[in-house]
Structure formats: structure tokens, C-alpha cells
């Protein structure tokens, strides 16, 4: 073989190799910028890239699971569910057109019991007040122990925007108090096949509430203490029958005072619905000002007819004007025997008391103080509790129960017992 022919063969092989490499590089460059992995974050504000047990990168919305159920129906920290899980999300481009065609969310929860539950992630664009994207998974068979939940979102509902998100778990129609907790989900790096939803012309709903409200404090036994506050809401019923009503009552500081639910027979035409706020709730929540309703809901035959949050305020009230069931703590006896003082306390009120302490008084000062071992965790109505206190080296003038006024009592003037 001559030198020129050998050079031509080597040159041909080199051209083939360069051509093959060009194809490989071109193929690699034509792939989409994202696949099953989360996006590369340009800044810490976007999300936390976390590696899971399989060492796969995940983009997590940190600590998204929270409980907002004020009635503790589904309190994650104290009730059925526990654990503050991160929520991982993925975007997928399966056909390499650089437009998202799948988005999914994954998280784990610990459950104390099994049952069917609904899961919902609400995502709200930060620049659109009333737009919410909901990702829902219904009738999930939750098992006792660890559960892995996976929700699939519709990419046609998302935009290339920043969202804040919240996650809710509820059973049937027992909802949780829904509140956005401000955790950021940045989707500005992706293109979505967003389709603007068609605007439906909703028929004008019939109005039942006339906007007239009044309130009245009730004192049936004329003892100068109110037993309740009645709130009257005027409603125009289109037919006679039994109607249901639900309402949440707040004070002027936006503190939730009472949840009312009841039924009432109404006649055809104008009627007054009556909501009753008991004295105990007025006292327990230390209401000192007006009440308001938000919201007020009217039902009939299980169908919701109207929801209003009226611009109405009740008369101003003071909680001391209301009677209430309360504990009343007294020192029944204090008997000294040598260096030991035997003290008996009692709850003579009409409500249980919790975390009840006693202390000794010398020259007007408490002797034991905060590091106090003399405590009754619970004192039911009529309960008595006896303590034996070592007096060695102590000069004692009196004994006091509830020395720091931590227990709200019907009588705060009978807590001290003099030894002189």
C-alpha cells in the first residue's frame, strides 16, 4: 500500500467519526431543557433542591402542610395526621416541544388511623387576587402509618407565574379553615399550554337576606346578668318550610367567638331568623365591643341558598355583663402540726379548673414562687385536694390558691386563707 492510499483511508475514517460526533451533539442539543427533574433554580427564592433516598433531585415547597382547622377536626399536630412534609413537584416535557404537558406533586404524611380522605393543593397566582388552581385527589384510602400521596395537575390551568400554595386534608364535607401560608412556587421558567377558561354568564341568584339585622341581650331571671345575645336576621322566604342556618360570630377584634348551626320554620314572605350566642362564649372570649357575622349561610333541603357577610355591627357588650359557668377556688383549711402545714383546697364553682397552684405568704410576699411543686392538674366541680407542706425555717402568715390568677374564677376575692 502506498503512502497516499493509506492517507486517504485514514482521512475517510476521520470524516466518518466527525460526522457521527456531530449527529450525537446535535441530538443532545435538540433535547428539551427539562424532563423529569425539577428546574435548576437561579436563586434561593425559587425552591429548595433536595435529594431523595434514591439520590434524585427534587424541588420542594418547604413545610407546605399545615392545619388551619380551628375546631380541631383534622389537626395535623394534635389529631389524626402528623409530620410537616415537604411537597415535591415535577414538570415534564414528554414530546420535547419545551411546553409542559405534565405537572405532579408528591408528599408524605403520617396517619394515626385509616380511612378515606380528600387531598387538595390550592395554588394562587401572586398577581391575581381571585384566581386559584386546585389540584384535587378524592377518596384516598389512607392507611395507618406512613402514606405517600401523589397528585396530578392539569398543565392547561397553569401560567408561567409565581404562585403561593396551601394543602388541605378533609373528610367528606368537614373542611378545614383555608389559609394561604405564602410558600412560593416559582413556575416562571416554564411554558404552559394555558387555556383561558370560558366566562359563564351565571344567572342572577335570588336574594333572601334583606340586609336588616338587630340584636338583643337576654336576661330572663332579672339578676342583672345576660344569659345570651340573640341576633335577628330578616329573610324573605319564597316558600314556607324548614330552613337551615349557619353562621360564624366574631368580635370587633376579629376573634372567633361562636359557631352557630340550627334549623327554623319560616313562613312564605318576610321572617326573622334567630341566632343565639350563649353567655359562656361571650365570657370565655372576653368580648368587649360589638359582634359581627362572617359569613351567614341559608339552606333549604340540603341546598345552599345564599351566603352573605353583612356590613353590620351589634350593640357593644362587655363580658362582665354575662353570667357564665366558672370555677371558684378556695382554701378550706390550713392546719399546722410541728413543721408541717396541711392545706386543703376546693373548687366550689360550677366549672372544672386546670393547673391549680398554692403558695405561702410571709410579710406580704410569696415564699415558694414559680418553682412550685404544689399543684393540682385538674380540679373538677366539688373536688378537694390536700397538700402537706414542710415549714421548716419558714415564717408563714397565710396560704393562697391560684397565686398568679391564672384561673378565671367567678370570685377572685376568696383565694387567701390567714393563719393568724
C-alpha positions as CSV (number, residue, x, y, z in Angstrom):
1,X,0.0,0.0,0.0
2,X,1.4,3.4,-1.0
3,X,1.5,6.3,1.4
4,X,-1.2,8.3,-0.5
5,X,-3.7,5.5,-0.4
6,X,-3.1,4.9,3.3
7,X,-3.6,8.7,4.0
8,X,-7.0,8.6,2.1
9,X,-8.3,5.7,4.2
10,X,-7.3,7.4,7.5
11,X,-8.9,10.7,6.2
12,X,-12.1,8.9,5.3
13,X,-12.4,7.3,8.7
14,X,-11.8,10.6,10.4
15,X,-14.6,12.2,8.4
16,X,-17.0,9.4,9.4
17,X,-16.0,9.9,13.1
18,X,-16.5,13.7,12.9
19,X,-19.9,13.2,11.2
20,X,-21.0,10.7,13.9
21,X,-20.0,13.0,16.7
22,X,-21.8,15.9,15.0
23,X,-25.0,13.8,15.0
24,X,-24.6,13.0,18.7
25,X,-24.0,16.6,19.6
26,X,-26.9,17.8,17.5
27,X,-29.2,15.2,19.1
28,X,-28.2,16.3,22.5
29,X,-28.8,20.0,21.9
30,X,-32.2,19.3,20.5
31,X,-33.5,17.9,23.7
32,X,-35.8,19.9,25.9
33,X,-34.3,21.9,28.8
34,X,-36.2,20.0,31.4
35,X,-37.6,16.5,31.8
36,X,-38.5,14.5,34.9
37,X,-36.2,16.6,37.1
38,X,-37.1,19.9,38.7
39,X,-35.7,23.1,37.1
40,X,-32.3,24.5,38.0
41,X,-33.0,27.3,40.4
42,X,-31.4,30.7,39.5
43,X,-31.9,31.9,43.1
44,X,-32.8,30.8,46.6
45,X,-36.3,32.4,46.3
46,X,-37.4,29.7,43.9
47,X,-37.3,26.5,45.8
48,X,-35.0,24.1,47.7
49,X,-33.4,21.4,45.6
50,X,-33.4,18.3,47.7
51,X,-32.1,14.8,47.0
52,X,-34.4,11.9,48.0
53,X,-33.4,8.4,49.2
54,X,-32.7,7.4,45.6
55,X,-30.4,10.4,45.2
56,X,-32.8,12.0,42.7
57,X,-33.1,15.8,42.8
58,X,-36.5,17.1,43.9
59,X,-37.7,20.7,44.0
60,X,-39.6,21.1,47.3
61,X,-42.1,23.6,48.6
62,X,-40.8,23.5,52.1
63,X,-43.2,22.9,55.0
64,X,-46.4,23.3,53.0
65,X,-48.6,21.0,55.1
66,X,-50.2,22.9,58.0
67,X,-53.5,22.7,59.9
68,X,-55.9,25.6,59.9
69,X,-58.9,23.8,61.4
70,X,-59.9,25.9,64.4
71,X,-62.3,23.2,65.6
72,X,-59.5,20.5,65.6
73,X,-61.5,18.2,63.4
74,X,-58.3,17.4,61.4
75,X,-55.5,18.9,63.4
76,X,-52.2,17.6,62.0
77,X,-50.2,18.4,65.0
78,X,-52.6,17.0,67.7
79,X,-55.0,14.9,65.8
80,X,-55.1,12.3,63.0
81,X,-52.2,13.5,60.9
82,X,-48.6,14.4,61.9
83,X,-45.4,15.4,60.3
84,X,-44.6,18.6,58.3
85,X,-43.7,17.1,54.9
86,X,-42.1,18.9,52.0
87,X,-44.2,18.9,48.9
88,X,-42.1,17.9,45.8
89,X,-43.2,19.0,42.4
90,X,-42.1,17.9,38.9
91,X,-42.7,19.3,35.4
92,X,-42.4,17.0,32.4
93,X,-42.0,17.6,28.7
94,X,-42.6,14.3,27.1
95,X,-42.6,15.4,23.5
96,X,-39.6,17.8,23.6
97,X,-41.6,20.9,22.5
98,X,-40.4,22.8,25.6
99,X,-44.0,23.2,26.8
100,X,-45.1,21.5,30.0
101,X,-47.5,18.6,29.4
102,X,-47.4,17.1,32.9
103,X,-47.0,18.6,36.4
104,X,-47.3,16.5,39.6
105,X,-46.9,16.9,43.3
106,X,-45.7,14.4,45.9
107,X,-45.6,14.4,49.7
108,X,-45.8,12.0,52.7
109,X,-48.0,12.1,55.8
110,X,-48.2,10.0,58.9
111,X,-51.7,9.0,59.9
112,X,-52.9,7.6,63.3
113,X,-55.8,5.9,61.7
114,X,-57.0,4.6,58.3
115,X,-59.9,5.9,56.3
116,X,-61.0,7.8,53.1
117,X,-59.8,11.4,52.8
118,X,-59.7,14.1,50.2
119,X,-56.5,15.9,49.4
120,X,-56.3,19.3,47.8
121,X,-53.5,21.7,46.9
122,X,-54.6,25.3,46.2
123,X,-52.2,27.5,44.2
124,X,-52.9,31.2,43.8
125,X,-51.0,33.4,41.4
126,X,-49.4,36.2,43.4
127,X,-50.7,38.9,41.0
128,X,-54.3,37.6,40.5
129,X,-56.5,38.0,43.6
130,X,-59.3,35.7,42.8
131,X,-57.7,33.0,40.5
132,X,-57.0,29.7,42.2
133,X,-55.7,26.5,40.6
134,X,-56.8,23.5,42.6
135,X,-55.2,20.0,42.4
136,X,-57.5,17.5,43.9
137,X,-57.4,13.8,44.8
138,X,-60.6,12.4,46.2
139,X,-61.5,9.3,48.3
140,X,-57.9,8.3,49.1
141,X,-57.6,5.2,51.2
142,X,-55.2,6.4,53.9
143,X,-53.6,3.7,55.9
144,X,-52.4,3.9,59.5
145,X,-48.7,4.9,59.4
146,X,-46.8,6.4,56.5
147,X,-48.6,7.3,53.3
148,X,-47.2,8.6,50.0
149,X,-49.6,10.9,48.2
150,X,-49.2,11.8,44.5
151,X,-51.4,14.5,42.9
152,X,-51.5,15.2,39.1
153,X,-52.1,18.7,38.0
154,X,-53.6,19.9,34.7
155,X,-50.9,22.0,32.9
156,X,-53.6,23.8,30.9
157,X,-54.6,25.5,34.1
158,X,-51.2,26.9,34.9
159,X,-49.4,30.0,33.7
160,X,-45.7,31.0,33.7
161,X,-46.1,32.8,37.0
162,X,-45.3,32.7,40.7
163,X,-47.8,31.0,43.0
164,X,-48.4,30.7,46.7
165,X,-49.7,27.4,47.9
166,X,-51.6,25.6,50.7
167,X,-52.5,22.0,51.1
168,X,-55.7,20.7,52.8
169,X,-56.9,17.4,54.0
170,X,-60.5,16.8,54.7
171,X,-63.1,14.1,55.1
172,X,-66.5,14.4,53.4
173,X,-67.6,18.0,53.8
174,X,-65.7,18.6,57.0
175,X,-63.5,21.2,55.6
176,X,-60.5,22.9,57.2
177,X,-60.0,26.6,57.7
178,X,-58.3,27.5,54.5
179,X,-55.5,30.0,54.5
180,X,-52.6,30.7,52.2
181,X,-49.4,30.4,54.1
182,X,-47.2,32.2,51.5
183,X,-44.9,29.4,50.4
184,X,-43.7,30.2,47.0
185,X,-43.9,28.0,43.9
186,X,-42.0,29.7,41.0
187,X,-43.1,28.5,37.6
188,X,-41.8,31.4,35.6
189,X,-39.1,29.3,34.0
190,X,-41.7,27.1,32.2
191,X,-44.1,27.4,29.3
192,X,-47.6,26.1,29.9
193,X,-50.3,25.4,27.3
194,X,-52.6,27.7,29.3
195,X,-56.2,28.0,28.0
196,X,-58.3,30.9,29.3
197,X,-61.4,29.4,30.8
198,X,-64.7,30.4,29.2
199,X,-66.6,33.0,31.1
200,X,-70.0,31.6,32.0
201,X,-72.9,34.1,32.4
202,X,-74.3,33.0,35.7
203,X,-77.9,33.5,36.3
204,X,-78.7,36.2,38.9
205,X,-79.2,34.5,42.2
206,X,-82.3,35.2,44.3
207,X,-81.5,37.3,47.4
208,X,-83.1,36.0,50.6
209,X,-81.5,38.2,53.2
210,X,-82.9,41.7,53.2
211,X,-79.9,43.3,54.9
212,X,-81.9,44.1,58.1
213,X,-80.3,42.9,61.4
214,X,-80.8,43.6,65.1
215,X,-79.6,42.2,68.4
216,X,-80.9,41.8,71.9
217,X,-79.3,40.7,75.2
218,X,-81.5,38.3,77.2
219,X,-81.9,38.4,81.0
220,X,-84.8,36.0,81.8
221,X,-84.3,35.9,85.6
222,X,-83.7,39.6,86.1
223,X,-80.4,39.0,88.0
224,X,-78.6,41.7,86.1
225,X,-76.6,39.2,84.1
226,X,-77.4,38.3,80.5
227,X,-77.8,34.6,79.5
228,X,-77.3,35.1,75.8
229,X,-77.3,37.5,72.8
230,X,-79.9,36.9,70.2
231,X,-79.2,38.1,66.7
232,X,-82.2,38.5,64.3
233,X,-81.6,38.4,60.6
234,X,-84.5,39.4,58.3
235,X,-85.0,36.9,55.4
236,X,-87.6,36.8,52.6
237,X,-88.6,33.2,52.1
238,X,-90.1,32.2,48.8
239,X,-91.9,29.2,50.3
240,X,-92.9,28.0,53.8
241,X,-90.9,25.2,55.4
242,X,-87.8,24.3,57.4
243,X,-84.7,26.3,56.7
244,X,-81.1,25.7,58.0
245,X,-78.7,28.4,59.0
246,X,-75.0,28.5,59.7
247,X,-73.0,31.5,61.0
248,X,-69.7,32.4,62.5
249,X,-69.7,35.2,65.0
250,X,-66.7,37.4,65.5
251,X,-65.9,40.3,67.8
252,X,-64.7,43.7,66.8
253,X,-61.1,42.4,67.0
254,X,-61.8,39.6,64.5
255,X,-61.6,36.9,67.2
256,X,-63.9,34.0,66.5
257,X,-66.5,33.8,69.3
258,X,-69.1,31.2,68.3
259,X,-70.2,28.9,65.5
260,X,-74.0,28.7,65.2
261,X,-75.9,26.0,63.4
262,X,-79.6,25.4,63.6
263,X,-83.0,25.0,61.8
264,X,-86.1,27.2,61.9
265,X,-89.5,27.0,60.4
266,X,-90.3,30.0,58.2
267,X,-93.5,31.3,56.6
268,X,-93.8,32.4,53.0
269,X,-92.7,36.1,52.9
270,X,-90.6,38.1,55.4
271,X,-89.4,36.4,58.5
272,X,-86.7,36.8,61.2
273,X,-84.1,34.1,61.6
274,X,-82.7,33.9,65.2
275,X,-79.1,33.1,66.1
276,X,-78.3,32.6,69.8
277,X,-74.9,33.4,71.2
278,X,-74.6,31.9,74.7
279,X,-73.3,33.8,77.7
280,X,-70.4,31.2,78.3
281,X,-68.9,32.1,74.9
282,X,-69.2,35.8,75.5
283,X,-67.4,35.4,78.8
284,X,-64.8,32.9,77.7
285,X,-63.7,35.0,74.7
286,X,-63.7,38.2,76.8
287,X,-65.9,40.0,74.4
288,X,-65.7,43.8,74.9
289,X,-67.3,45.5,72.0
290,X,-69.6,44.7,69.1
291,X,-70.3,41.4,67.3
292,X,-70.4,40.7,63.6
293,X,-71.3,37.8,61.2
294,X,-69.0,36.4,58.6
295,X,-70.3,34.5,56.9
296,X,-74.1,33.8,57.3
297,X,-75.4,30.9,55.2
298,X,-79.0,29.9,54.5
299,X,-80.0,26.4,53.4
300,X,-83.2,24.5,52.4
301,X,-83.5,20.8,51.8
302,X,-79.7,20.5,52.0
303,X,-79.2,23.1,49.2
304,X,-77.3,26.3,49.9
305,X,-79.4,29.3,49.0
306,X,-77.3,32.3,49.9
307,X,-74.1,33.3,51.6
308,X,-73.6,36.8,53.0
309,X,-71.1,38.6,55.2
310,X,-73.2,41.6,56.1
311,X,-71.8,45.0,56.9
312,X,-73.5,45.0,60.3
313,X,-72.4,45.5,63.9
314,X,-74.2,44.6,67.0
315,X,-74.6,46.7,70.1
316,X,-71.4,46.9,72.2
317,X,-71.2,44.4,75.0
318,X,-68.9,43.8,78.0
319,X,-68.2,40.2,79.0
320,X,-68.7,41.0,82.7
321,X,-72.4,41.6,81.9
322,X,-72.9,37.9,81.1
323,X,-73.4,35.0,83.5
324,X,-71.1,32.1,82.9
325,X,-70.2,28.7,84.5
326,X,-66.8,29.3,86.2
327,X,-64.6,27.6,88.8
328,X,-64.2,29.1,92.3
329,X,-61.1,28.1,94.2
330,X,-60.9,28.4,98.0
331,X,-58.6,27.3,100.8
332,X,-60.9,25.3,103.1
333,X,-58.4,24.7,105.8
334,X,-54.7,25.1,106.8
335,X,-53.7,23.1,109.9
336,X,-50.1,23.3,111.4
337,X,-48.6,20.3,113.1
338,X,-45.0,20.7,114.1
339,X,-43.0,21.7,111.0
340,X,-45.8,20.5,108.6
341,X,-48.7,22.6,107.3
342,X,-51.6,20.5,105.9
343,X,-53.6,22.6,103.4
344,X,-56.9,21.6,101.8
345,X,-58.2,23.5,98.8
346,X,-61.5,23.0,97.0
347,X,-63.3,24.0,93.8
348,X,-66.7,25.3,94.9
349,X,-67.6,26.7,91.5
350,X,-69.6,25.2,88.6
351,X,-66.8,24.5,86.2
352,X,-63.6,22.5,86.2
353,X,-60.3,24.2,86.9
354,X,-56.9,23.2,85.5
355,X,-53.3,23.8,86.7
356,X,-54.2,25.0,90.2
357,X,-51.2,26.1,92.4
358,X,-51.0,27.1,96.0
359,X,-48.3,29.2,97.7
360,X,-47.4,30.5,101.2
361,X,-47.4,34.2,102.1
362,X,-44.9,35.8,104.5
363,X,-44.8,39.5,105.1
364,X,-47.0,40.0,102.0
365,X,-44.6,38.1,99.7
366,X,-45.0,34.6,98.1
367,X,-42.4,32.2,99.5
368,X,-42.4,29.3,97.0
369,X,-42.7,31.2,93.8
370,X,-42.6,29.8,90.3
371,X,-40.7,26.6,91.1
372,X,-43.8,25.3,92.8
373,X,-44.4,21.6,93.3
374,X,-47.8,22.1,95.0
375,X,-50.2,21.8,92.0
376,X,-53.4,20.1,91.1
377,X,-53.6,19.4,87.3
378,X,-57.4,19.1,87.4
379,X,-60.0,20.1,90.0
380,X,-63.5,19.1,88.9
381,X,-66.6,20.7,90.4
382,X,-66.6,19.9,94.1
383,X,-63.1,18.4,94.2
384,X,-60.9,18.8,97.2
385,X,-57.1,18.4,97.3
386,X,-54.8,18.2,100.4
387,X,-51.1,19.1,100.5
388,X,-48.5,18.6,103.2
389,X,-46.0,21.4,103.1
390,X,-42.7,21.5,105.0
391,X,-42.5,24.7,107.1
392,X,-39.0,24.1,108.5
393,X,-37.3,27.5,108.6
394,X,-40.3,29.3,107.2
395,X,-42.4,32.1,108.8
396,X,-45.9,31.8,107.2
397,X,-48.8,34.3,107.6
398,X,-51.3,32.9,105.0
399,X,-52.0,30.4,102.3
400,X,-53.1,31.4,98.8
401,X,-54.6,29.3,96.0
402,X,-54.1,30.4,92.4
403,X,-51.5,33.0,93.4
404,X,-50.9,34.3,89.9
405,X,-54.5,34.5,88.9
406,X,-54.1,32.0,86.0
407,X,-57.6,30.5,86.6
408,X,-60.5,32.7,85.6
409,X,-62.9,32.4,88.6
410,X,-66.4,33.6,89.5
411,X,-64.9,35.0,92.7
412,X,-61.3,36.3,92.8
413,X,-61.6,37.6,96.4
414,X,-61.7,34.3,98.4
415,X,-58.3,32.7,97.4
416,X,-56.4,33.6,100.6
417,X,-56.5,31.9,104.0
418,X,-55.0,33.6,107.0
419,X,-53.1,31.6,109.6
420,X,-53.4,34.2,112.4
